[in-house]
Amino acid sequence: MALSLSTCNTGRGDHPASSLQRTIAARLADPTSCPGGDSGDIQQIVNAAGPGGLASLPDGCYRITSTVNLPPGIRLVGAGADKTILYRDPERTYWEPILQVRGGKDAPVGTQISGLALAGVRDPTDIGQDYGILISDVQDFRIDHCYFEGFGWAGVRVEGDSSGVIDHAIFVENFKSGIDNLGYGVAVYGEDNWTAELTPGGAQAVFVEDSLFVANRHAIAASAGAHYVFRYNQVLQSAVACAVDAHGMGYGNARGTRYVEIYQNVIEEPGYDWCGVGIRGGAGVIFENTIEGYENPILLILEWGTPESLKAEYPAFDQVQDLYLWSNQSTAGELIEPRVDETGVGFIQAGRDYFTEPKPGYVPYEYPHPLAKGDAFDSEPWPPGGD
């Protein structure tokens, strides 16, 4: 069931998942009334299921003090994001994920994590750069009907040679002023190479669809040769930086973002109104988004983090090129034209590096994603107990 975009105009401080957020906060306020166990108990359930098995987590609150390692191919399914809650000890600082799946060549496919809430240390002054879920070198994964709040780096980090879908997920306040950086709903990192075999509109990408992002620094960010598809999502109350992001080369990565496909999203009600969609490198398509309330709804940037020697002359290393943008508009239906940031003057030029027309021959991948169909939560209202 797709997240309804018609519910988003609820006013600052409220959003379509506010009821779910309050339910989770109330249960965590008194964990003794929400018995569940701890990270060791979850690891035992996972180990008993094994690769390709089903690990079911009952209703309850599970205190997480160490990473739970999942074998690729497993299905970890909770009772629902309002019922099965994995939470951090608020008295500690964390740098590791709550759940982790590491695959590799010939690893089993079909990994699924579903029906959970994951709550980090919900203190904005905390400096732990942690994650809710880390997916590394895993093919055909699905993360669905999950809730993420209070993580320092990202709710979900996907890295390496990975492909799959994140759908019907909610990401709330994954940004901490104590760090004053990072803070992503989803972070996508490739293998730090620049593949020539990429297929726009193909299946080999990280898909994020039918999800809600509230008060994160970036709803999604990418680098290291990543290819992501961000579609049919809702982004509200973005904090500090561009709501939707793609890095160029720099900041510890040898390559920038390889390709983005950003379409059919609603991005509005900013907490920080400088930039709605900020593209700092790579190629892609951006079309049929509704963007409202931003000074620069779509901004094309020459990556600040690229070493000066690699952007001394055109073309800069991994800069914006072969980018197509069309039919993006405001809520009033006014056409949005991309703008070039002052950093990109002389480097990012219309008709050469970006084009305000449909990409010839481009056809979007099947929607909903084939992996995002037919499981237990797909026929239930989303968010659970939604306003």
N, C-alpha and C positions, 0 to 999 in steps of 0.2 A: 504494500500500500504506500503510495507516494506521500511524502510530507506535503501538507497543504500550504501553498504559498499565500493563500488568502488570509491566513491568520497572523501575518507578521506585523501588522500595524497596531501593536498593543501598547505603545508608549515606552519611553525610556525607563529602564529599570525593570520592565516586564517583557516577556517574550513567550513564544508558543510552548516552551518547555518549563515555564516557571513553576507549574504545579508539580512536575516531576522533580525539579531541583529542590523544592520545599520538602517534598516527601523524603528524599534521600537525606537532606540535612536533619530532619526530625529524627529519622531512624539512627543516624550516626551520633546525634546528641546524647543518646543513651544506648550504647551498644549492648548493655546487659539485657535490654528488652528485645534485642535482635540477635539471638545466638546463631553462630555459624561455624566458627573455628578460626584457623589461621593459615598462613601460607604452607606450612607443613602438611596440614590436612588436605589442602587442594592438590599438593604435589603427589600425595598418596593416591588420590582419586585418579589423577592423570596417569600415573605409573601403572595403575591397575588396568586402565583402558588401553594403553599402548598405542603405537602408530596405527592409524586407520580406525581406531576405536571411538566410542562415544563416552565422554566424561560428563556426567550431569552434576551440576552444582545446585543443591536445593536452596530455597528461600533462606536468607540469613545474611549476617554481616561477617565478613572474613578479614581479620586483621593481617595485613601483609607487611612483613619485616624483611623478607628476602624474595628474590625473583623466583617465580614459578616457571620452570622450563617445560615447554610443550614440544613433543615430537611432531615433525611435519606430517600432515595427513590426518591428525586427530580432529575431532569435533568436540569443543568445549562449550557446553550450553547451560546457561543459567535459567532461572525461573522467570526472568524478566528484569529490565533495568530498574524497576521500582522495587524489586524483591531480593535479588542476589547482588550484594554490594561488596566490592573488594576495596578496602580503604587502608591508607597509610597511618602509622602511629604518628599523631600530630606533634609529638615531642622530639622527633628525629628529623634529620636532613638526609635526603636520598639522591643518588646519582644513577640508579639502575632502573630498569623497567619492572613493572609489576608482573607482566606476562611476557615471555620471550619464545619466539619460534625461530630456530636456525636450521635452514635446509642445506642445499648444495646440489651438485650434479647428481641426477637420478634419484633425488629425494621424492618421497610420495607426495602426490598432489591432493587437493581437496581439504586443506586445513580450513577450519571454520571456528570462529569465536563469536558467540551469539548470546543475547539476552542477559547482559551484565551491566552494572555500573562500576566504574573505576574512579576512585577519588584519591587525589594526591594530598599533600599537605596544603590545606586550604588557607594559607597565610601569605598575603602578598609580599611580606618581607623575607620569606624563606628564599634561600639561594640555591637549593638543590636543583640540578639540571637533569630531571628524570623524565620518564615516559610512562604512559599507561601500558602500551603494547609495543614491542619491537618485533618487526618481521624482517628477516634477513635471508636472501637467496631462497625464496619460497614462491613456487608457481601455483596459480589458480587458487589463491586464498580468498576467503570471504570473512569480513568483520561486519556484523550487522546487529541492529537493534541494541546498541551499546551506548553508554553515557560516559563522558570523560570530563573531569573537572579538576583544576588545581595542579597541573603538571608544569614543571619549570621549562622543559625543552619542548615537548609535544605530547598530545594525547596519544597519537599513533606515529611511530617512525617506521618507514619502509625503506629498505636499503638493498643495494646489490642487484643481482639478477632476479627481480621479483615482479610478479604480475598478479592482478586480482582486483577485487572490488571492496570498497568500504561503503556501505549503504545503510540508510535509516539509522544514522548515528547522530549523537548530539555532543557538541564540544563547547563547554562553557568556562570562561575565565582561565584559559591556559596561558597566562602571562603573569609574571611576578615583577613588581617594581624593584624588588631587591636584586634581581638580575639585570633588569632594564635592557634586555635583548632576548633573543629566542622567543618562546611563547607562541607555538604553532598548534593549530588543531591537528593538522596532518603535515609531516615533513617527509619529502621523498628525495632520496639520494640514490643515484645510479652507481655504476661501477667505475666512475671517473674516466670514462672513455667517450668518444664521439662517434657513435655508430652511423654508418652510411646506409644501413639496411632497415632503417626505421620505416614503418608504414603508418602514415596518418589515417585515422579511422580504423585502425586494426586493433586486435585483441591484446597485443603485447604492450601493455601499459599498466599504470596504477590508476584505477578508476575511483572517483569519489562522487557519489550521486545520492539524491534524495536525503540530504543531511542538513543539519542546522548548526550554525556557528555563531556564538554570542560572546562578545568581549574577549576575543583572542587577539594576540598581536597580529599574526597572519592567520587567516583561515587555513591556507595551504601555502607552503613554500617548497622550493626545490633547488637542487644543484647536482654536481657530479655526474652530468650526462643523463639526468632523469627525464622520463617521458610520463606526463600525467594527463588525465582527463578529468576535468572538474565540471560537473553538469547537474542541472536541476537541483541546485542547492540554494539555501537561504543564508545570507551573511548579515549580521546585525551588530551594531555597537562596537565596531573594530577599534582596537586600542593601539595608539602610538605609531603605527606604520601602515603601509598599504594593506588593504583587506585581503587581497589575493596577490600572490607574489611568485616571481621566478627569478632566481639569482643568475647573474653571469659568473664568470670565472673569478675565484678569489675566496677569501675567508677560509683558507685551509683546504679548499678543493681544487684539483688540477684542471677541472673542466666545469663549465657552467651548465645551466639547464639546456637539455637538447631540444625538447619539444613540449608545447602545451596545447591542449584543446579545452577551451573555456567557453561554455555556452549554456544558454537557458537557465541562468542563475538570477536571483534577486539579491542585490547588494545595496543596503541602505541603512538609514538611521545611524550614521557613524558616530563613534565616540571620539575619533580623530579623523578630521575631514580633508586631509591633504590629498590622499590618493586612494581610489577605489581598487583598480587593478594596476599593479606596477610590474612591468616586464623589463628586466635588467639584462637579459641575454637570451639567445636562442631563437628558435623559429616556432611557428604554430598558427592556430586559428582561434579567433575570439569573435563570437557572433551571438546575436539575439539574447544578450543580457540586458537586464533592467538595472540601472545604476542611478542612485539618487542621493543627493546631499553632500557630494564630494567636490572640492575645488578642482581637482583633476580626476574625472571619472576613469579615464584610461591614460596612463602615463608611461612613455617609453624612455628608458633611462640607460645611460652608459654606466655600467657597474662601477660603483665607487671603490669596491675592494680589489679590482683588477690592478696589478702592478702597473705603474706609469709606463714602464718600458714596453708593455704589451698593448698600450693604447695611445702610443705616441703619434700614430698615423692610421688612416683608414685602410682596411677595416681593423678595428680593435679585436683582440682575441675573444672569440665566442660572443661577440656583440649581437644585438638584435638584427636578424636578417631573415628574409623569407617568411615574414609575419603578415597574415591576412586578417583584416578586421572589417566586419560589416554588420549592419542592422542592429547595433547596440543603441539603446534609447533610455531616456528618463522615464519616470512614471507618468509624465504627461505626454509621452510619445515623441518627444523631441529627439532627433538623431544626435548621437554622441560621436564626435570626431576625436580620434586619438591625439594626444599632445606629446611633443618631444620636450623632455626636461632639458635645462640649460647644459647639463653634462653631455647630452647627445648631439648638440649642434655641430654640424659638419660630419657626423658619424651616422646618424640615423635619419634617413631621408626618404620622404614619400616617393613611391614609384621606383625605388631602388632597393630599399631595405624593408619597407612595409607598404602594404597595398590596401586601400579601402574598398575592397570588392571581394566577392566570394572566391575562395581558392579553387582554381580549375580542377575538376575531377574529384573533389573531396566529397566523401559520403560518411556521415557519422556512424560510429559503431552501433550495433543493435542496442536499443533501450526498451525496457530495463536490461541491465547486463544479464547474460544467460545464467551466471552464478547466483544472481539475486532473485531467485524465483523458487517458490514451492516448498519453503520450510515452515516450521511451526509458527513463527511470529509474523509471517507475511500476510496473513488474513486478519490480524488483530489491529485495533486502532494504534496509531503512532503519532505522538508520544503517548505512553500509557498514562491515563489520568490527565490528558492534556487539557489546557484551558480552552 
